[in-house]
């Protein structure tokens, strides 16, 4: 039932979401640090 390319698509999507999530968390941390510096 499952095609080989489906696995690559799922892995790619999950990896992209993880990267976006990490980026959002990084930006949030940066904003918090900036506020603390002020």
N, C-alpha and C positions, 0 to 999 in steps of 0.2 A: 504493500500500500504506500509506504513512504518512499519518495524518490530521493536519491543521494543529494541533489541540489537543495532540497528542502532543509537539510541539516545545515548547509552553509548559510542559507538565508537566515535561519533562526539564530545561528551563532553570530553572524554579522549584525543582525538587529540588536541582539542582547549586548554585544560589545559596544555598539554605537550608543545605546541607551545608557550603559554604564559610564562611557566617556562623557556624555552630556551631563549625567548626574554628578559626576566628579567635578566637572567644570562649574556647574551651578553651585555646588558646595564650596568650591574654591573661591568663587566670586563672593558668596555670602560671607565666608571667613574674612576675605579682604575688606568687605564693607564693615564688618564688625570691628576689625582691627583699626580701620580708619576712624570710626566713631570713637573708639577708646583713645586713640591718639589725640583727638580733638578734646 
